[in-house]
Structure formats: structure tokens, C-alpha cells
Amino acid sequence: MHAYIAGINGMLGRALRSEFQANGYEVSGAKSSEVDFTNFEETCTELNNLKPDVLIIAAAKVGGIGANLNSPVDYLSDNILIQTNLLNAAHVANVRKVVFIASSCIYPKNVPQPIVEESLMTGLLEESNAPYSMAKLAGIKLVQAYRSQYKKDWIAVLPTNLYGPHDNFNLEESHVLPSLMRKFQLATEQGKDKVEIWGDGTPTREFLHISDAATAIRIASENYNEALPLNIGAKTEHTIREVAEMLIQCTGFSGKLVFDTSRPNGAMRKQLDSTRIRSLGWEPKIDLSTGLKETYEWLTNSLTKGEEVKI
């Protein structure tokens, strides 16, 4: 079996490559410098030449609250181009199985918790990332349209907040956890006496290690074939303050936490109901404190060795 991973050089793409290879797949893929997925001709040529059995769409423009607020056009238009080109090219190349990776942030901001998959598009979106969410919702609808019109065995998955080695730690672009980790790393390195955190620290999130997410996506690609997208969540949720306190333990930071309440909190709570993916035999294995320690060690070791890190 041949799996093609669009976005193979990203954090999730790297984990997916390892996961699929470990389970007997031939794996190929491309990074943006090799194939421009915003260009349909390039995308179509790539998939037509390789004709994979499975396409995993992990290529996307992603970022945290600040990046989404600053560049809403990019987060909407780039993602629509990338996913539409890949799905249409997969149709031309007659790819049997496609897994479109969306995100749990596309659920309405006021929705019953834990969030079930049927809650999609039942209310208003969180405004801080609405353009990105609209793009991903369009991708899910296109997957469902291909299922309906062409009887494709294509699916969409909705992972919760992911983290791990090879994440984006750039303070202007990254998601909440890698951004916090980078702040603590810099504060510890520079001997600062405080770390500033957006919001009041009370919002709760699930955080899923990238290797657990990759396993769930492989299992879904092999065992799931329904139009309804599939949640992939962690076992527990943590407040942002709790995450910050765990990072203090990881980094040895000895200063104080300062919560900037003039900055947005984002959605106050987001916990997924992951009953469907767990019914397929998947359970996350890496708890947050263990995963944070591993990721922080990777970050500091990579910086010390001068290896490539997104900062």
C-alpha cells in the first residue's frame, strides 16, 4: 500500500510518515518547496504520476490566535486553494482513500461539551479564527460531496490541539502550547522574572501528542468510511494556567506568571467526544506532562545543536 502525505515535512506530516512506515506502507510526499499545492496543475501532476492508494491531507496554513487575527485573508484563501486542489487532483488520479485533516477549532464557540461530531455548523464560529474555520468547513463539505456524487471512500478527521517535536514555536504564528513553551524557554535562557500569557488562564483545552494523533489517523484511514467527520481528542482537558504550571516544572523557570486579560481568551472550553475513534480500538498513550517534557527536551537539544527549528 502506498500512502502519500501532503505536508510531509510538517510536525504532523513527520509523525504520519513514521506511523505509516512502521505499519508496512510505502510512503511518499512533498513539502511546499517541492510541490505548490496552491497550484492545481502541479498538484494534479504529482498525484497522477504517483497514484497512491491513500492520500493524507496534512498540508495547511495554520497558526495561533494572533496569526489568524493578523492574516485572515491568507488563512481563508490559502487553505481553500490547498485542500480543493488536492481533493480535485485525487479525483483525477482515482485515489481510493483520502483523509482530510481539519481541526476541532471549527466547531461553534457556544456548543454543548463534550463536543459531538453532529455539532458542526450548529452555531456561530469563534471569531478569532473564523476564516480558517470556514476554509476547513468547506473542505469537509467537498469531501462529503465527492462521497455523495462519486461514491468515494473519503473521510475527514477533527484532531484536537496537537503538540510535539517539530512544532512551530514562532511567537507570532504558533498555537498556544508551543508559544507558551517558547516563552518559558526564552525566559529561562535570558533569566527573566516573568512570563506573560494571553487571557486570564481559565480556558480549557485538550492537548494530544503528535504520535498519538498519527496513530489515530492511520486507524481511521483503515477502518472508517462515513460522511460524518471523526473527532480525535485526548483523554483529559487542562486550563491554560495548568499548562503553564507544567511548563514551569519542565523548564525550571523561577519567575512569576502574568496573565494579560486585555488579550483574547479564545473559546473558553473545547473538549471532544471521541467515542467513535475509540470504538475503532484507539486510545492516546502519552499523558501531557510526559509529552511536554519530551517536546521541551527536543526543542532545547535542537537549538543547542543548531538544528532546524521553527522559531
N, C-alpha and C positions, 0 to 999 in steps of 0.2 A: 504494500500500500504506500502510496506517495502522498505526503501532506505538504502543501505549500503554505507558508506563513507570511502573509503580507504584514510588514513591520517587524521582521525577524531580529532586527538589531536593537529594538527597544527592550525595556525591562520585561514586559510580558512576553514579547517575542522570543527572547533568550530562554526564558523558562519553558515556553511551549516547545521550542526546539529540543531541549533536553528531555522533556516529558515524552514527546512522540518518538524520539530516537530510542529512548530506554524501553519503549514498548513495541519495537520492531518495525517502525515506519522509516521509509526513506524520506528525508526532509530537505526541502529547498525553500528559498525565499529571497527577498530583496529588501534593502534599505532604500531610503528616499534618494540617496545619491546615485543609486544604480537604476532604479525604475521610478519614474514620476507618476504616481497613482492619480494625480490630478489630471493627467493626460490620458484620454481613452485609448488612443492608438498604441501608446507604449504599453499600457496595462493589458490590452487585448492581445498584443503580440507576445507578451510574456506568458500569459496563461495558455494561449494557443500552442506555443512552442513546447511547453512542459506538460500540459494536460494532466494535472494532478487529480487524484481521486478525491482529495479533501482540500478545501480552501478555508483557512482560518484568517478572518479579517481582524487583525490586531493593529493595523495601521490607522492612525487617527491623530488629529491635533488635540492635545489635552493640556490642561493646566488648572491651577487653583483659582480661587475667587478673584484675586487681583488681576490675573491674566485674562480671565473671562470678562471682567468689567472693562478692561482697557482695550480689548480687541474683539468685540462681539461679531464684527463682520467676518473676521478670519475664522472664528470658531464655528460659525454657521456655514459659510460658503466653502471653506476648505474641506470640512468633514462631509458635506453633501457631495462634493466632487469625488473625493476618495472612495466613499462607500458605493456611490452609484456606478462609477467606472468599474470597480471590482465586481460588483454583482452582475452588471450587464456583460462584462467580459467573461465571467464564469458561465453565464448562459451560452454565450457564443462558443466557448470551449467545451461545453457539455460537462461541466464539473458535477459529479454526482452529489457530493455533500459540501455544503457551505455552513460555516459557523460565523455569524456576525456578532461581534462583541460590542455591546452597548455599555451602559453604566446604570447603576442604581440611582444616580443623581437625577435621572429623567422622570422619576415619579413626582406626582404633585406634592407641593410643600405641606399641605394640610391633608394628611391621609392616615387612616387607622393603622396602628402598629401592632405586631409586626406586619410588614407590607406584603400583601399577596400579589401575584402577577396580574390578577384581574383589575388591580387598581390603576394600571396605566391609563392616562388620559381621562381621569375622572375628576380632575380639578386643575386649578391654576399652577403653573410651574414656579419654582423658586427663581426669582428674577435675576439673582446674581449669576446664574449660568443658563438662563433660558435659551439663548441662541444655540449653544452646544446641545442642549436637551432637544430642541426642535429638530436639529440635524439627525440626532440618533433615533428619534421617534420616526422620522421619515425613512431611515434605513430599515427599521423594523417593519414598517408598512410595506416597503419594497420587497423584503424577504417574504412577507405574507402574500403579497401579490403574485410573486413568482410561484409560490406553493399553490395558490388557487388557479392561476391561469395555465401554468406549465407543469403542475404536479411535481414540483421539485421537493427533494428531501433536504430542505434548507431550514436552519433554525437560528434563533437569536438567544443570546445569554446576557444576563444583567449582573455582573460582578459588583460587589460592594467595594469600599476603598481598599486598594491594593498597595502593598509596600514591599520593599526588599532590595537586594543588591541591584545596581544599575538603574536605580530610580533617578528622577530628575530632582536635584537638590538646589536648583536655582531659586533664590528667594523671591524673584519677581514672577516666576512662572509655575512653581511647583504646587502640589497639593499640600494639605495641612500637615500630614505626618512628616514627609521629607523636608518640608520647610522648617518645621519645628526642630527636627534633628540637626539640620544645618545651622540653625540659630544657636543651639546648645553647643555644637562642635566649635563654632567660631567664638562663642563667649568663653568657653573653657580654654581654648587656644590663646585668646587675647587677654585673659584674666579679667573679664568684665564682671560687674557686680549685679547685673540684672539681665533678664531675657524678657522682651516684650512679646505678647501674644495677642492676636486679633480676637475681639469679642470678650465675653465675660467668663469663658471656660466651662460653661454649663452644657452646651450642645453635646449630644452623644452620637457616637459613630461605631460601626463595626470596622475592624481592620483585618484584612486577610493577607497572609503571606503569599507571595507570588507563586511559590512552588505548589501550594495547596490549590490556588486558582487554576494553575496549568493542569493539574490532575483532574479537577472538576470539568474543565473544558474538554479534555480528551474523552472522559467518560461520557459527557453529553454528546460528543460527536459520534460516538459508537452506539449509544443506546437511546437517544431521544429523537423523536420525529413528530413534533406537534407545532401548530402555529403559535401557540402561546409561548412568549419568551420565558426563559428559565432563570430564576434567581440563583445567585451563588453568594451566600453570605457566610459570615463567621459564626462561631457559637455564642459569643458574648459581645456586649457593647460597652464602651468606655467613654467617660466625659473627656473633653479636651484637657481639662485640668489633670485628670488621672494619667493621661498620656504624657503630659509634661512632667509629672512626678516620676513616672517610669524612666523618662529620659534623664532626669537628674541622677537616678541610680546607675544608668548605663554610662553616663559621661563623667560623673564625679563633679558636676557643676555645683559650686557652693554659694552662689548668689541667690537673689530672690526673683520670683515670678511677678511680672507686671502685666495685667490684663487691660488692653486698650478697648474700652467699651464704646469708643467713637467709631470703631471698625465693625463691619457686619459679622454676625454670628453664622450666617448661612442657616440652613434648615436646623431646627432645634433638636430633632431626633430622626434617625433613619436606621431602622432595624428590619432586615428582610426575613420573610418566611421562606425558608429554604427546604420545605418539606419535599418538593418534587425532586430536586437534585439528590437529596439524601435517600430517597426511595430507590435511586439507581445504585446505591452502595457507596456513596462518597461521604466522607467526614473530614473536616480540616484536622490537621495533626499538629500544627505549630502554634503554641499559645503566644500572645502578644509580647510578653516580657522576653521570652526566648528569641522571638523573631526580631525584636528591636535590638537586642544585644548583638545578634549575628549581623544585622544590617549596619549597625554603628561600627563594628569591627571591620566590615568590608569597606566602609566609607573612609575611615581613618587610615587603614592599611593602604588603600588605593591612592589616597592623597600623599602619603609618605613616600610611596614608590614612584610617584609621578605618573600613574596610570590614568587613563581617560575617565573622567568623572564629569557629569553634567552639573556644574555649579555656577 
